Amino acid sequence: MRSFDVIIIGRGMTGLSTARHLKSYGIESVCIIGPNRDFTNCSSLNAGYASCSLHDNISRIVHGHGDEAASELLGLIRRGFSGLMTEASRFDTPVTEGQVFRLTESAMEEREMLVATSWLSAHGFPAATNKTRTSSRTLTFQSDGAASASIDVRHLMDHMESDVEFTIRSDKVVGVTPHPGHIEVRTQTGGKILSQIVVVAGHVGIKALIPKLESCLVNHADQWAEFEFRGKHPALTPGSLVFADFGQYWLSVTSNQKIRAGGARYLRKWAGVEADHAWLEERITDSIRNRIADLFGVELSAASQQHAVLDLRACDEIPIIGPMFDDSRVLVSGGYMGSGLTLGYAAGAGLADFIGKGTSKSVPEIFHPKRLRSLPNVP
């Protein structure tokens, strides 16, 4: 039976970032376990964008968790974005950088934007709102003062994986059982591997492997599609990321002629909440295309590609990153709220610190699993 110092469950961005950062601590006995990277892998299903902002406007986090938590979360995601761009440069991964915008024609959302930009500016994150004429309507734009990027995710992850020089097993983990002196990891093929430390970064698989967090993590079914502009296109710089209608719709500008866009989850049963799998719905793709075309006064092609994805959020809507409250040998990371690439990269750096130093300054306690101990059904 094989034994390793560290087993990382998940070959997405969190797992690869953890592995990359463990190298700096000289930890060599590491095994990464996960299915082959195909379109069942969550990070591989990313629509090809990264940002140092959040899907939800920051006012929501401030209202739910306060100033300190909101500042820490923005700091974490910005560190993740910076690290991700450094990795992309190292491997010559195609990247086009832009900015993050939010737009609305709703007076209610405009008021929220003003609150958000005021908070961002007051806490050292340059932001502004302004009005612009688009087609036959006037829209309010919020600039988050944040960078975004269109990125070849598969290229980056393939190169990161080939560079880690650790053991990689193409398998699915079905069980994690701590014992005195070691942790047993069981795989779908019937294998058993022993380790001193286990990192559980397998996205929606976290709930099955860590039952104590099952009631704390919520699945969300979603989808995105790629479109081309027919004729004129909005004056948006490639690499930019735009959110509209309280984040119900979003688009990433991949070139002057192409975008990748998603949203309209409200059209799903229960808005996709607690779905056990993701599926494509043509009416959602049609809604995405029609809403974006309407907002900008442009015409879009039929979808050239589209993918269903399963997202994962913590019940209190901030990430879960750090050692488990009942066994610090088991570390978990997930609940990224649509910002999986940047938060996943930042989380990997923090998890490696926990393993290599026993603590992490980059991942404050507000994100640790121990905050969830008092929730119902958590022993």
N, C-alpha and C positions, 0 to 999 in steps of 0.2 A: 504494500500500500504506500503510495507516494506521500511525501510530507513536504510542506513549504512553510517558510516564515510568514508569508502573507498570501492570501487568496483574494483576488478581486473578481467579484461576480458582476459581469456586464462589460461589453466591449464598445459601449458608446463613449461619448465625450468625457463623462465623469471617470469611468474606469481607465481610459487611456491617459487622462490628465494625472490621475493618481499614480499610475505606473511611471509616467514620465518624471514626476517629482520625487518618487521614491528613489530613483537612480542617484539623485543628489545626496541622499543619505547613505549611499553605499550598500543599500539592501538589495541583494542579488537573488535570494531565494523567493521568487514571486511567480505565481501562476494566475493568468487571466482566463476566465471561463465565460463563454457565451456562444450563441449560435453564430454561424457564418454571417458576415456582414452582407445582408441583402435588404430587401424592402420590408422586412419584418422588424428591423432594428430602428428604434425610435430616433436616434441621432441621425441615422442615414435618411430618415424620412423628413428631416428638417427641410423647410422650403428654400434653403439656401441663403438665409440671412442671419446676421448676428447684430446685436445692438448693445449699447451700454445704457439703455433705458428699459422700462418695464412695459409689459402689455397693458396693464391697468395704469391709469394716471396716478401719480404719487399721492394725490389727495386722499385716495382710498386707503393707502397704507398708513398715512398720517392719522386719519380718523380712527382706524382700527387698532393701531399699535403705538402711536405717538411719534414725536420728532426723532428720538434717538434711534428707534428701530428703522424708521424710514431712511435716515442718513446712513446707517450701517448697511442696509440693503442696497442702496444706490452705490455706496463705496465698493461693496462686494462685486456687484455686476460690472462696474467700471474696471476693477482690477481684472476680472475675468476677460473682458473685451480686450484690454491691453495685452494680456498674456496670449490670447487667441491670435491677435494680429501678429505678435512676435513669432509664434509657431508657424503661421501661414507664410511669413516672410522667409523663415528658415527653410521651408520645404518648397519654396517657389509656387505656393498655392495661389491660383488666380483669385484676386480680391479687388473689389471696387468699393471705395469708401464714400459714404454720404452722410446724411443727417436724419434725425428722427423728428417727425411732425405729427401733430394731431389736428384734425379738422372737423368742423361741425357747422351746421346751419340751425342748430337748436339753441335757443336762448338759455335753457337750463344747463346744457353742457358748456356753453360759453362762460357762464358764471363759475362752473367748476374749473375751467381752464384758468380763469383769472386767479382763483384761489391757489391752484397748483403752481402757476408761474411765480406768484408772490412768495410762496413757500420755498420753491427751488432757488430763487434769487437770494432770498434771505439766508439760505444755508450753503451758499457758495457754488450753486449749480446754475450757471447762466441760462436764462430762459426768457421768452417773450411771447406775446400774442399780438397778432395784427389781422386786419381784414383784407381779403383779396377778392376780386371779381373773377369768377370762373363760369364760363358759359353765360347762362341767364340768371345767375344767382350770386349773392355775396356770401362768402364763407369766412369763418373765423379760423385762423391757423395758429396753433401753438407750437413753438419751437422748444424742444426740451433742452436745448443746449448740449445735446448728446450726439455722439457719433453712431453710425450704423454701417453695415457693409454687406454687400452681396458677395458670397463666398462659395467656392467649390468644396462643399463639406466632405464628399466622398474622397476626393483627392487628399485633403488634409488628414482625415482619419486613417486612410490607408498608409500614408507615410508615417504618421505618428506610431501606428501599430508596428510597422516594420522596423522602427528605430528603437523600440523599447528593449529588445534583446532578452525578454523574459519568456517563460513557457506559456504558450497560448493553446487552449483546448477548445475545439469547436463542439460544444455540448450545452445542454440546458441543466441548470442546477434545480433540483426539486426539493432539497432539504438542507437546513443548516442546524446542527445540534451541538451546542457547547457541552464539553465534558471537563472535569478537572484536568488541567495540563494540556488540553488540546481542543480544537473544534473540528467536528466531522462534517464534511461537505459531500452530499450525495448528488449524483448526476442522473440524467434521464437514461443513459446507456447502462446504468447499473454500477458505475464506478464509485469508489469512496476515496476521498483525499483528506488528509489531515493538515491542519494549519494552526499557528499560534494566534493569528489575527485574520479576520475576514472583513472585507469591505463589500457591503451589499449596495450596488449601484445599478441594479437591473431594472430601473424604471418601474413599470406597473407590476413587475414580479416581486417587488419589495413586500407587498401586502401578504403574499403567500409564504414568503420566507421568514418574515418577521411578524407573526400573528399579533403581537402586542401593539403593532401600529396599524392593524387592519382598519379599525374604526376611525383612524386619524387621516387616512389618505383616500382621496376621491378621484375616480376615473372620469375623464371627459372625452367623449368622441368628437372628432372634428375632421375637417378636410380642407385641402387647398388645391388650386389649379393654376396653370400657366396660360396666359393670354398674350396676343399681339395686338398692338394698336393698328387700326386701319385708318390711314391718313394721318391727321394731326394727332399729337400726343401732348399731355400736360407738361408744363415746364418744371419737371422734377429731375434732379440730378440722379444718374444711375448710382446705385448703392444706397439711395434713400429709402426710409421705411416710414409708412404713413398709416395712422390709425384713424378710424372714423366711427361716428355713432357710438360713443362710449366703448370703443374697441370691438364693437360687433362686427366690423369689417376692417381688414388691413391689407396693405399691398407693399411688396418689396420690388423696387425698380431694378431689374437685372441688366437692362440696356436701354437705349433710346426707344426701342421698339417693343420690348417685352417686359412683362411684369409677372410676378407670382402673387396670388392673392387668396385670402381665405376669410372665414367668418360665417355669419348667418346660422350659427349653431342653434339659435332659438327656434329654428324650423324643425329641429329634431325632437323626438319624443323626450320629454323631461330635459330638453336642451342638451342632450347628450350626457347628462350627469349620471354617474354610476353605470355606464355602459360597460359590458364585459369584452366588447370588441368594437372596432371602428369599421364603418362601411361608407361607400360613396352613395350620395343621393343627387341625381341630376338637377332636381329643383333647387338644391342648395348652390350648386355650381352656377345655375342660371341666375339665382338671386345675387351671388357675388359679382358676376359679370354685369348684370343690369344696374346694380347700385353704384358700382365704380364708374361705369359709363355715364350714368346720370349725374353723379357728383361733378365730374370733370368735363362733361359735354363732349365726350369722345365716343368712338365706336370700337368695340373689341371683337376679336375673332372668337370662334369656338375654342374650347379648351384644347391645347395641344398635348397636355398631360395633366393628370390629377391623381391625388393620393389621399386615402383616408388615414387618419392618425389617431392614436389614443394618448391623450395628455394626462398628467397626474398633478393634482394639487393637494396641499395639506389643508385640513379642515379650517385652519385659521389663516390660510392664504399667505403664508411666508414659508420659505424653504425649510426642510428638515436636513440638517447637516451635522454630523458628529457622532460620538460614541453613544451606544445605547445606555439608558439609565440603569439597567440591571446587569450589564456585562460590558465593560469598556473594551473587551477584545473584539466586539462586533461593532463596526461602524456603518452608518447608513447615510445615504444622500439621495434626495429626490424632492418632488413637489416644486418644480421650477416655474410653473405658471406661464408656460409659453416662452421662457427665456432659457431654454435648455443648453444651448451651446455656451453662452457666456457664463451662466451660473454653474454649469457643469464643469467648465474649465477651472473656475475659481474654487469650486468645492473640492476638486481633485487636489489642488495645491494645499488646501486646508487639511484634508484627510491625511495627506502625506506628512504634514507637520505633526498631527496627532500621533501618527505611528513612529515617526523619527525622533520627535522631541517630547511627546507626551502631552503637548498642548498646542494650541494654534491661536496666534494673535489675529489672524485674518478672518477667522470664523467666530464671531462673538457668541456668547451664551444664548442670546435671543433665538438663535437658529438651532440649538442643540435639541435632541429628542426629549430631554428631561422635562421640557416645558409642557409635554403632553401627558405626564404621568397621572394627572388628576381627572382626565377625561373619562367618560363612561366606557366600560368594557376594557379598560387598560389595567391589567393586574398590578 
